[in-house]
């Protein structure tokens, strides 16, 4: 019995934790099994999972979503508002898909794959949030995620340290090196956030950082400098922001000064830029960067298909992974794919992936804006805020250390994945569910604000992850 008079129950796995944990484990299993379906340099430890089992995942998630939506229970206003926006987005997406299929902009399979890839994380967040309870703890769930990352990092160390692999050949037991790097980097964030709040477990944290960081660096090759810099600077900024007004002003002034200095160095052709390899050519020629051209051509795309302002051009019709992969596999590309995006991906294929996002002209953000339309993008953003990010920000001020850790980790990891999704369509929100699912599930588990008595009791019983 705690001093507050509230007797905390034994920490058992709740339905929300079991459902969320099941989908996260499956995301890792599926990414592992995909090695047998694609062009992987050195497949490792492939689980014999039939491709058709993905249909089971889709069916289970849709069925769970339908159950929580039609269940006669009192719901929180935030959940009801988020699900209203999400359902509206799904309805518009279905209508857009039908129009796109009839007009020849996309196919049935491409539209379904693309819609699920982009909307399933929000659907999962809605299900877990509906099933969550005041006593839910993210502790055990995050431990499971950490174990999955550790197992993959051991495989990655074998590829990197023993086989001497580099770049795309360092992918752990996942389908792609970038997918592995994503889970490794958010694993690094989890270790750093835990240290920030607890100041304990230094040896354990050092071992985890040794497992995660070098292999993630090797997997991302030259881009690792940029990613590592974003992770460290973003984490430092949020930690300073959390300390009070004076620190916020200091952090803002420091980062603005650093950005101005960096842009001045880029314009002046500073010698240190040569140490960044291909990145030097990119930052000295930004207007020709594929990502920049991709954003610049959006008005032209909208002019070509004016209905996209209302309902989008339809999923799988412009630059999403399903649309591009179908074209690269030899299928006839959709009109907008042929006109705007596929050539940049063919150029990357011709250079054996050397140029990557430097030439590719679509990102997850532009895909959502063009294929799904501004309204669905807005619905998705509101749902993400209410179901995941807002609960995480609230948990940062919780009396429970474990909830503060989970809240700050979700905030930082969400920022990382969203920034990544603004720069690529193949390694961010839509493609990297092994990274996105843990983030949205953890945020959804934090949905309930606890009463003061429960909060104090949990603060006493769960003080670390």
DOTI-339621 format. One record per residue (C-alpha): residue in three letters; x, y, z. Coordinates in pm, whole numbers, padded with zeros to 5 digits. Example, Ala and Ser with C-alpha at 12.3 -4.5 7.8 and 13.67 -1.06 7.14 Angstrom:
% residues 2
+------+--------+--------+--------+
! code !      u !      v !      w !
+------+--------+--------+--------+
!  ALA !  01230 ! -00450 !  00780 !
!  SER !  01367 ! -00106 !  00714 !
+------+--------+--------+--------+
This chain:
% residues 465
+------+--------+--------+--------+
! code !      u !      v !      w !
+------+--------+--------+--------+
!  UNK !  00000 !  00000 !  00000 !
!  UNK !  00142 !  00338 ! -00096 !
!  UNK !  00130 !  00640 !  00141 !
!  UNK ! -00142 !  00790 ! -00076 !
!  UNK ! -00372 !  00500 !  00008 !
!  UNK ! -00385 !  00367 ! -00346 !
!  UNK ! -00280 !  00007 ! -00384 !
!  UNK ! -00120 ! -00041 ! -00725 !
!  UNK ! -00203 ! -00368 ! -00897 !
!  UNK !  00061 ! -00608 ! -01010 !
!  UNK !  00206 ! -00502 ! -01347 !
!  UNK !  00022 ! -00729 ! -01591 !
!  UNK !  00003 ! -00696 ! -01966 !
!  UNK ! -00317 ! -00523 ! -02069 !
!  UNK ! -00508 ! -00577 ! -02391 !
!  UNK ! -00366 ! -00253 ! -02532 !
!  UNK ! -00009 ! -00361 ! -02461 !
!  UNK ! -00067 ! -00708 ! -02605 !
!  UNK ! -00224 ! -00574 ! -02924 !
!  UNK !  00041 ! -00305 ! -02971 !
!  UNK !  00324 ! -00544 ! -02888 !
!  UNK !  00188 ! -00805 ! -03126 !
!  UNK !  00185 ! -00564 ! -03418 !
!  UNK !  00536 ! -00437 ! -03340 !
!  UNK !  00680 ! -00790 ! -03322 !
!  UNK !  00501 ! -00876 ! -03645 !
!  UNK !  00644 ! -00562 ! -03814 !
!  UNK !  00995 ! -00690 ! -03739 !
!  UNK !  00905 ! -01042 ! -03855 !
!  UNK !  00759 ! -00911 ! -04179 !
!  UNK !  01062 ! -00691 ! -04249 !
!  UNK !  01277 ! -00999 ! -04194 !
!  UNK !  01068 ! -01214 ! -04427 !
!  UNK !  01078 ! -00948 ! -04700 !
!  UNK !  01444 ! -01036 ! -04756 !
!  UNK !  01320 ! -01333 ! -04958 !
!  UNK !  01096 ! -01109 ! -05171 !
!  UNK !  01338 ! -00839 ! -05282 !
!  UNK !  01689 ! -00767 ! -05403 !
!  UNK !  01886 ! -00806 ! -05079 !
!  UNK !  02265 ! -00830 ! -05103 !
!  UNK !  02316 ! -01077 ! -04818 !
!  UNK !  01990 ! -01221 ! -04677 !
!  UNK !  02030 ! -01320 ! -04313 !
!  UNK !  01822 ! -01544 ! -04084 !
!  UNK !  01510 ! -01536 ! -04300 !
!  UNK !  01192 ! -01657 ! -04130 !
!  UNK !  00970 ! -01868 ! -04359 !
!  UNK !  00668 ! -01637 ! -04362 !
!  UNK !  00442 ! -01661 ! -04671 !
!  UNK !  00374 ! -01334 ! -04845 !
!  UNK ! -00003 ! -01384 ! -04813 !
!  UNK !  00021 ! -01349 ! -04434 !
!  UNK !  00031 ! -00972 ! -04485 !
!  UNK ! -00338 ! -01002 ! -04568 !
!  UNK ! -00394 ! -01142 ! -04220 !
!  UNK ! -00231 ! -00833 ! -04070 !
!  UNK ! -00456 ! -00606 ! -04275 !
!  UNK ! -00770 ! -00802 ! -04184 !
!  UNK ! -00690 ! -00808 ! -03810 !
!  UNK ! -00613 ! -00434 ! -03794 !
!  UNK ! -00924 ! -00336 ! -03990 !
!  UNK ! -01140 ! -00568 ! -03777 !
!  UNK ! -00998 ! -00425 ! -03452 !
!  UNK ! -01053 ! -00071 ! -03577 !
!  UNK ! -01413 ! -00150 ! -03666 !
!  UNK ! -01470 ! -00305 ! -03323 !
!  UNK ! -01339 ! -00008 ! -03124 !
!  UNK ! -01528 !  00241 ! -03343 !
!  UNK ! -01869 !  00072 ! -03310 !
!  UNK ! -01828 ! -00041 ! -02946 !
!  UNK ! -02080 !  00126 ! -02712 !
!  UNK ! -01844 !  00279 ! -02461 !
!  UNK ! -01771 !  00624 ! -02328 !
!  UNK ! -01473 !  00763 ! -02515 !
!  UNK ! -01244 !  01056 ! -02448 !
!  UNK ! -01308 !  01365 ! -02659 !
!  UNK ! -00956 !  01357 ! -02802 !
!  UNK ! -01000 !  00998 ! -02921 !
!  UNK ! -01342 !  01071 ! -03070 !
!  UNK ! -01210 !  01375 ! -03256 !
!  UNK ! -00905 !  01188 ! -03383 !
!  UNK ! -01109 !  00893 ! -03504 !
!  UNK ! -01359 !  01122 ! -03673 !
!  UNK ! -01078 !  01281 ! -03870 !
!  UNK ! -00921 !  00943 ! -03946 !
!  UNK ! -01247 !  00789 ! -04065 !
!  UNK ! -01313 !  01093 ! -04284 !
!  UNK ! -00965 !  01054 ! -04430 !
!  UNK ! -01025 !  00684 ! -04498 !
!  UNK ! -01359 !  00757 ! -04668 !
!  UNK ! -01202 !  01021 ! -04894 !
!  UNK ! -00914 !  00784 ! -04971 !
!  UNK ! -01157 !  00509 ! -05074 !
!  UNK ! -01342 !  00748 ! -05301 !
!  UNK ! -01019 !  00880 ! -05448 !
!  UNK ! -00896 !  00524 ! -05510 !
!  UNK ! -01213 !  00431 ! -05698 !
!  UNK ! -01189 !  00739 ! -05918 !
!  UNK ! -00818 !  00682 ! -05978 !
!  UNK ! -00873 !  00318 ! -06076 !
!  UNK ! -01150 !  00409 ! -06320 !
!  UNK ! -00943 !  00694 ! -06467 !
!  UNK ! -00633 !  00478 ! -06511 !
!  UNK ! -00419 !  00667 ! -06257 !
!  UNK ! -00363 !  00361 ! -06038 !
!  UNK ! -00451 ! -00007 ! -05999 !
!  UNK ! -00647 ! -00190 ! -05731 !
!  UNK ! -00343 ! -00360 ! -05573 !
!  UNK ! -00130 ! -00045 ! -05583 !
!  UNK ! -00406 !  00167 ! -05429 !
!  UNK ! -00466 ! -00084 ! -05149 !
!  UNK ! -00095 ! -00128 ! -05069 !
!  UNK ! -00033 !  00247 ! -05068 !
!  UNK ! -00339 !  00329 ! -04858 !
!  UNK ! -00249 !  00070 ! -04597 !
!  UNK !  00117 !  00172 ! -04588 !
!  UNK !  00034 !  00535 ! -04507 !
!  UNK ! -00278 !  00500 ! -04291 !
!  UNK ! -00211 !  00180 ! -04092 !
!  UNK !  00010 !  00347 ! -03825 !
!  UNK ! -00274 !  00588 ! -03743 !
!  UNK ! -00525 !  00302 ! -03744 !
!  UNK ! -00306 !  00108 ! -03499 !
!  UNK ! -00271 !  00416 ! -03277 !
!  UNK ! -00649 !  00453 ! -03272 !
!  UNK ! -00699 !  00088 ! -03173 !
!  UNK ! -00438 !  00092 ! -02895 !
!  UNK ! -00561 !  00427 ! -02763 !
!  UNK ! -00918 !  00294 ! -02745 !
!  UNK ! -00803 ! -00017 ! -02557 !
!  UNK ! -00566 !  00166 ! -02322 !
!  UNK ! -00646 !  00217 ! -01954 !
!  UNK ! -00527 !  00447 ! -01679 !
!  UNK ! -00295 !  00178 ! -01542 !
!  UNK ! -00120 !  00110 ! -01873 !
!  UNK !  00259 !  00130 ! -01856 !
!  UNK !  00495 !  00152 ! -02157 !
!  UNK !  00779 ! -00009 ! -01963 !
!  UNK !  00753 ! -00370 ! -02075 !
!  UNK !  00652 ! -00273 ! -02426 !
!  UNK !  00964 ! -00063 ! -02473 !
!  UNK !  01177 ! -00344 ! -02333 !
!  UNK !  01038 ! -00575 ! -02601 !
!  UNK !  01118 ! -00316 ! -02867 !
!  UNK !  01469 ! -00276 ! -02728 !
!  UNK !  01525 ! -00653 ! -02735 !
!  UNK !  01421 ! -00664 ! -03102 !
!  UNK !  01668 ! -00386 ! -03185 !
!  UNK !  01945 ! -00561 ! -02989 !
!  UNK !  01890 ! -00886 ! -03181 !
!  UNK !  01909 ! -00700 ! -03512 !
!  UNK !  02216 ! -00504 ! -03403 !
!  UNK !  02401 ! -00827 ! -03321 !
!  UNK !  02333 ! -00949 ! -03675 !
!  UNK !  02439 ! -00608 ! -03810 !
!  UNK !  02765 ! -00627 ! -03614 !
!  UNK !  02830 ! -00967 ! -03772 !
!  UNK !  02775 ! -00817 ! -04117 !
!  UNK !  02980 ! -00505 ! -04039 !
!  UNK !  03255 ! -00638 ! -03815 !
!  UNK !  03312 ! -00990 ! -03946 !
!  UNK !  03195 ! -00983 ! -04308 !
!  UNK !  03336 ! -00632 ! -04358 !
!  UNK !  03009 ! -00511 ! -04512 !
!  UNK !  02916 ! -00145 ! -04551 !
!  UNK !  02615 !  00056 ! -04662 !
!  UNK !  02323 ! -00148 ! -04796 !
!  UNK !  02483 ! -00477 ! -04688 !
!  UNK !  02449 ! -00381 ! -04318 !
!  UNK !  02079 ! -00440 ! -04260 !
!  UNK !  02066 ! -00665 ! -03955 !
!  UNK !  01789 ! -00918 ! -04000 !
!  UNK !  01564 ! -00665 ! -04173 !
!  UNK !  01484 ! -00609 ! -04538 !
!  UNK !  01685 ! -00293 ! -04591 !
!  UNK !  01982 ! -00110 ! -04439 !
!  UNK !  01781 !  00210 ! -04399 !
!  UNK !  01507 !  00023 ! -04213 !
!  UNK !  01769 ! -00113 ! -03973 !
!  UNK !  01930 !  00228 ! -03931 !
!  UNK !  01593 !  00381 ! -03842 !
!  UNK !  01521 !  00135 ! -03560 !
!  UNK !  01882 !  00161 ! -03440 !
!  UNK !  01872 !  00542 ! -03423 !
!  UNK !  01544 !  00552 ! -03233 !
!  UNK !  01697 !  00286 ! -03008 !
!  UNK !  01982 !  00528 ! -02947 !
!  UNK !  01727 !  00796 ! -02859 !
!  UNK !  01562 !  00562 ! -02608 !
!  UNK !  01896 !  00495 ! -02437 !
!  UNK !  01981 !  00866 ! -02419 !
!  UNK !  01638 !  00967 ! -02290 !
!  UNK !  01653 !  00699 ! -02019 !
!  UNK !  01995 !  00823 ! -01908 !
!  UNK !  01869 !  01182 ! -01903 !
!  UNK !  01589 !  01102 ! -01660 !
!  UNK !  01740 !  00827 ! -01442 !
!  UNK !  02117 !  00890 ! -01440 !
!  UNK !  02151 !  00514 ! -01383 !
!  UNK !  02258 !  00209 ! -01583 !
!  UNK !  02562 !  00368 ! -01744 !
!  UNK !  02732 !  00038 ! -01831 !
!  UNK !  02415 ! -00106 ! -01981 !
!  UNK !  02359 !  00212 ! -02180 !
!  UNK !  02718 !  00211 ! -02302 !
!  UNK !  02680 ! -00147 ! -02431 !
!  UNK !  02355 ! -00060 ! -02609 !
!  UNK !  02506 !  00249 ! -02769 !
!  UNK !  02802 !  00040 ! -02882 !
!  UNK !  02563 ! -00208 ! -03043 !
!  UNK !  02335 !  00048 ! -03208 !
!  UNK !  02532 !  00354 ! -03315 !
!  UNK !  02829 !  00213 ! -03516 !
!  UNK !  02614 ! -00027 ! -03716 !
!  UNK !  02350 !  00239 ! -03786 !
!  UNK !  02631 !  00465 ! -03904 !
!  UNK !  02768 !  00192 ! -04131 !
!  UNK !  02421 !  00116 ! -04270 !
!  UNK !  02358 !  00477 ! -04370 !
!  UNK !  02709 !  00530 ! -04502 !
!  UNK !  02771 !  00897 ! -04587 !
!  UNK !  02426 !  01012 ! -04476 !
!  UNK !  02506 !  00901 ! -04121 !
!  UNK !  02673 !  01234 ! -04043 !
!  UNK !  02355 !  01423 ! -04122 !
!  UNK !  02125 !  01181 ! -03939 !
!  UNK !  02348 !  01164 ! -03631 !
!  UNK !  02372 !  01542 ! -03625 !
!  UNK !  01994 !  01581 ! -03646 !
!  UNK !  01941 !  01326 ! -03367 !
!  UNK !  02197 !  01482 ! -03131 !
!  UNK !  02107 !  01846 ! -03199 !
!  UNK !  01734 !  01777 ! -03179 !
!  UNK !  01770 !  01590 ! -02850 !
!  UNK !  01989 !  01864 ! -02704 !
!  UNK !  01743 !  02134 ! -02810 !
!  UNK !  01445 !  01961 ! -02648 !
!  UNK !  01639 !  01893 ! -02329 !
!  UNK !  01733 !  02260 ! -02304 !
!  UNK !  01379 !  02364 ! -02388 !
!  UNK !  01253 !  02151 ! -02101 !
!  UNK !  01470 !  02332 ! -01844 !
!  UNK !  01290 !  02669 ! -01850 !
!  UNK !  01252 !  03003 ! -02026 !
!  UNK !  01616 !  03115 ! -02000 !
!  UNK !  01739 !  02788 ! -02146 !
!  UNK !  01479 !  02808 ! -02421 !
!  UNK !  01600 !  03152 ! -02523 !
!  UNK !  01963 !  03036 ! -02509 !
!  UNK !  01889 !  02724 ! -02717 !
!  UNK !  01690 !  02920 ! -02976 !
!  UNK !  01958 !  03188 ! -03010 !
!  UNK !  02235 !  02929 ! -03035 !
!  UNK !  02060 !  02723 ! -03301 !
!  UNK !  01962 !  03027 ! -03508 !
!  UNK !  02323 !  03146 ! -03497 !
!  UNK !  02449 !  02801 ! -03594 !
!  UNK !  02205 !  02780 ! -03888 !
!  UNK !  02303 !  03124 ! -04015 !
!  UNK !  02671 !  03034 ! -03989 !
!  UNK !  02615 !  02705 ! -04172 !
!  UNK !  02430 !  02872 ! -04460 !
!  UNK !  02704 !  03137 ! -04484 !
!  UNK !  02966 !  02860 ! -04498 !
!  UNK !  02772 !  02681 ! -04771 !
!  UNK !  02742 !  02996 ! -04980 !
!  UNK !  03107 !  03074 ! -04929 !
!  UNK !  03223 !  02723 ! -05021 !
!  UNK !  03399 !  02657 ! -04690 !
!  UNK !  03680 !  02395 ! -04713 !
!  UNK !  03531 !  02172 ! -04441 !
!  UNK !  03242 !  02080 ! -04674 !
!  UNK !  03473 !  01850 ! -04870 !
!  UNK !  03478 !  01606 ! -04576 !
!  UNK !  03111 !  01523 ! -04634 !
!  UNK !  03158 !  01339 ! -04967 !
!  UNK !  02849 !  01350 ! -05187 !
!  UNK !  02682 !  01584 ! -04941 !
!  UNK !  02922 !  01859 ! -05048 !
!  UNK !  02790 !  01844 ! -05404 !
!  UNK !  02434 !  01841 ! -05277 !
!  UNK !  02449 !  02143 ! -05046 !
!  UNK !  02640 !  02347 ! -05304 !
!  UNK !  02378 !  02271 ! -05569 !
!  UNK !  02051 !  02262 ! -05378 !
!  UNK !  01821 !  02376 ! -05665 !
!  UNK !  01913 !  02062 ! -05863 !
!  UNK !  01850 !  01829 ! -05569 !
!  UNK !  01582 !  01572 ! -05648 !
!  UNK !  01392 !  01641 ! -05326 !
!  UNK !  01387 !  02017 ! -05398 !
!  UNK !  01265 !  01957 ! -05754 !
!  UNK !  01002 !  01719 ! -05616 !
!  UNK !  00854 !  01991 ! -05396 !
!  UNK !  00888 !  02252 ! -05670 !
!  UNK !  00689 !  02046 ! -05920 !
!  UNK !  00383 !  02003 ! -05696 !
!  UNK !  00200 !  02305 ! -05849 !
!  UNK !  00253 !  02153 ! -06193 !
!  UNK !  00113 !  01820 ! -06075 !
!  UNK ! -00194 !  01990 ! -05931 !
!  UNK ! -00246 !  02178 ! -06257 !
!  UNK ! -00227 !  01850 ! -06448 !
!  UNK ! -00482 !  01688 ! -06214 !
!  UNK ! -00693 !  01970 ! -06060 !
!  UNK ! -00911 !  01725 ! -05866 !
!  UNK ! -00607 !  01647 ! -05651 !
!  UNK ! -00678 !  01963 ! -05450 !
!  UNK ! -00994 !  01799 ! -05320 !
!  UNK ! -00936 !  01424 ! -05307 !
!  UNK ! -00582 !  01371 ! -05433 !
!  UNK ! -00476 !  01196 ! -05751 !
!  UNK ! -00545 !  00857 ! -05579 !
!  UNK ! -00304 !  00635 ! -05379 !
!  UNK ! -00027 !  00484 ! -05590 !
!  UNK ! -00058 !  00732 ! -05877 !
!  UNK !  00240 !  00965 ! -05834 !
!  UNK !  00550 !  00879 ! -05630 !
!  UNK !  00469 !  00633 ! -05352 !
!  UNK !  00688 !  00322 ! -05312 !
!  UNK !  00420 !  00090 ! -05456 !
!  UNK !  00379 !  00306 ! -05767 !
!  UNK !  00754 !  00338 ! -05826 !
!  UNK !  00838 ! -00027 ! -05756 !
!  UNK !  00568 ! -00142 ! -05998 !
!  UNK !  00714 !  00079 ! -06271 !
!  UNK !  01072 ! -00031 ! -06200 !
!  UNK !  00959 ! -00395 ! -06216 !
!  UNK !  00857 ! -00345 ! -06577 !
!  UNK !  00488 ! -00261 ! -06549 !
!  UNK !  00343 !  00029 ! -06743 !
!  UNK !  00381 !  00334 ! -06517 !
!  UNK !  00078 !  00543 ! -06431 !
!  UNK !  00050 !  00872 ! -06623 !
!  UNK !  00171 !  01094 ! -06338 !
!  UNK !  00445 !  00849 ! -06244 !
!  UNK !  00575 !  00846 ! -06600 !
!  UNK !  00552 !  01224 ! -06629 !
!  UNK !  00700 !  01333 ! -06295 !
!  UNK !  00880 !  01072 ! -06083 !
!  UNK !  00985 !  00741 ! -06236 !
!  UNK !  01274 !  00886 ! -06439 !
!  UNK !  01450 !  01003 ! -06123 !
!  UNK !  01422 !  00656 ! -05969 !
!  UNK !  01544 !  00493 ! -06290 !
!  UNK !  01847 !  00720 ! -06274 !
!  UNK !  01915 !  00603 ! -05920 !
!  UNK !  01878 !  00239 ! -06033 !
!  UNK !  02125 !  00301 ! -06316 !
!  UNK !  02384 !  00421 ! -06061 !
!  UNK !  02316 !  00115 ! -05836 !
!  UNK !  02165 !  00332 ! -05564 !
!  UNK !  02461 !  00571 ! -05547 !
!  UNK !  02252 !  00888 ! -05576 !
!  UNK !  01946 !  00784 ! -05373 !
!  UNK !  01739 !  01070 ! -05238 !
!  UNK !  01972 !  01316 ! -05406 !
!  UNK !  01783 !  01257 ! -05732 !
!  UNK !  01453 !  01093 ! -05629 !
!  UNK !  01165 !  01336 ! -05670 !
!  UNK !  00907 !  01213 ! -05422 !
!  UNK !  00882 !  01198 ! -05044 !
!  UNK !  00620 !  01067 ! -04804 !
!  UNK !  00507 !  01426 ! -04751 !
!  UNK !  00464 !  01503 ! -05121 !
!  UNK !  00293 !  01167 ! -05173 !
!  UNK !  00040 !  01247 ! -04899 !
!  UNK ! -00016 !  01593 ! -05045 !
!  UNK ! -00054 !  01479 ! -05407 !
!  UNK ! -00189 !  01122 ! -05395 !
!  UNK ! -00411 !  01156 ! -05087 !
!  UNK ! -00482 !  01529 ! -05111 !
!  UNK ! -00450 !  01819 ! -04863 !
!  UNK ! -00768 !  01721 ! -04675 !
!  UNK ! -00650 !  01367 ! -04598 !
!  UNK ! -00306 !  01504 ! -04505 !
!  UNK ! -00478 !  01740 ! -04260 !
!  UNK ! -00692 !  01457 ! -04119 !
!  UNK ! -00382 !  01242 ! -04070 !
!  UNK ! -00191 !  01523 ! -03902 !
!  UNK ! -00475 !  01594 ! -03658 !
!  UNK ! -00513 !  01222 ! -03578 !
!  UNK ! -00138 !  01186 ! -03520 !
!  UNK ! -00138 !  01488 ! -03291 !
!  UNK ! -00435 !  01374 ! -03080 !
!  UNK ! -00350 !  01004 ! -03063 !
!  UNK !  00029 !  01008 ! -03031 !
!  UNK !  00212 !  01339 ! -02997 !
!  UNK ! -00021 !  01522 ! -02759 !
!  UNK ! -00030 !  01234 ! -02506 !
!  UNK !  00348 !  01209 ! -02529 !
!  UNK !  00396 !  01579 ! -02457 !
!  UNK !  00156 !  01551 ! -02163 !
!  UNK !  00345 !  01249 ! -02026 !
!  UNK !  00671 !  01446 ! -02023 !
!  UNK !  00534 !  01631 ! -01717 !
!  UNK !  00413 !  01314 ! -01543 !
!  UNK !  00521 !  01218 ! -01191 !
!  UNK !  00609 !  00873 ! -01322 !
!  UNK !  00965 !  00849 ! -01452 !
!  UNK !  00874 !  00571 ! -01693 !
!  UNK !  00600 !  00784 ! -01851 !
!  UNK !  00834 !  01081 ! -01879 !
!  UNK !  01090 !  00860 ! -02054 !
!  UNK !  00828 !  00721 ! -02291 !
!  UNK !  00681 !  01067 ! -02358 !
!  UNK !  01010 !  01232 ! -02446 !
!  UNK !  01118 !  00932 ! -02655 !
!  UNK !  00795 !  00940 ! -02856 !
!  UNK !  00834 !  01315 ! -02910 !
!  UNK !  01194 !  01289 ! -03032 !
!  UNK !  01133 !  00976 ! -03240 !
!  UNK !  00824 !  01127 ! -03403 !
!  UNK !  01024 !  01434 ! -03499 !
!  UNK !  01297 !  01214 ! -03645 !
!  UNK !  01057 !  00999 ! -03850 !
!  UNK !  00860 !  01300 ! -03975 !
!  UNK !  01178 !  01480 ! -04083 !
!  UNK !  01293 !  01163 ! -04256 !
!  UNK !  00956 !  01131 ! -04427 !
!  UNK !  00988 !  01484 ! -04560 !
!  UNK !  01306 !  01376 ! -04739 !
!  UNK !  01231 !  01028 ! -04875 !
!  UNK !  00941 !  00805 ! -04978 !
!  UNK !  01118 !  00472 ! -04934 !
!  UNK !  01258 !  00477 ! -04581 !
!  UNK !  01018 !  00689 ! -04375 !
!  UNK !  00660 !  00678 ! -04252 !
!  UNK !  00510 !  00450 ! -04516 !
!  UNK !  00789 !  00195 ! -04554 !
!  UNK !  00946 !  00168 ! -04208 !
!  UNK !  00665 !  00023 ! -03995 !
!  UNK !  00921 ! -00151 ! -03774 !
!  UNK !  01015 !  00201 ! -03661 !
!  UNK !  00678 !  00376 ! -03681 !
!  UNK !  00463 !  00114 ! -03505 !
!  UNK !  00663 !  00127 ! -03177 !
!  UNK !  00635 !  00506 ! -03173 !
!  UNK !  00259 !  00527 ! -03230 !
!  UNK !  00184 !  00238 ! -02992 !
!  UNK !  00388 !  00396 ! -02711 !
!  UNK !  00219 !  00732 ! -02765 !
!  UNK ! -00124 !  00566 ! -02761 !
!  UNK ! -00044 !  00384 ! -02436 !
!  UNK !  00010 !  00726 ! -02277 !
!  UNK ! -00335 !  00849 ! -02379 !
!  UNK ! -00500 !  00846 ! -02034 !
!  UNK ! -00424 !  01122 ! -01789 !
!  UNK ! -00390 !  00967 ! -01446 !
!  UNK ! -00554 !  01078 ! -01126 !
!  UNK ! -00308 !  01218 ! -00868 !
!  UNK ! -00337 !  00907 ! -00644 !
!  UNK ! -00267 !  00666 ! -00925 !
!  UNK !  00015 !  00886 ! -01052 !
!  UNK !  00188 !  00889 ! -00713 !
!  UNK !  00146 !  00515 ! -00675 !
!  UNK !  00293 !  00447 ! -01015 !
!  UNK !  00575 !  00694 ! -00952 !
!  UNK !  00675 !  00484 ! -00653 !
!  UNK !  00648 !  00146 ! -00826 !
!  UNK !  00779 !  00219 ! -01175 !
!  UNK !  01079 !  00447 ! -01157 !
!  UNK !  01271 !  00333 ! -01461 !
!  UNK !  01249 !  00147 ! -01785 !
+------+--------+--------+--------+
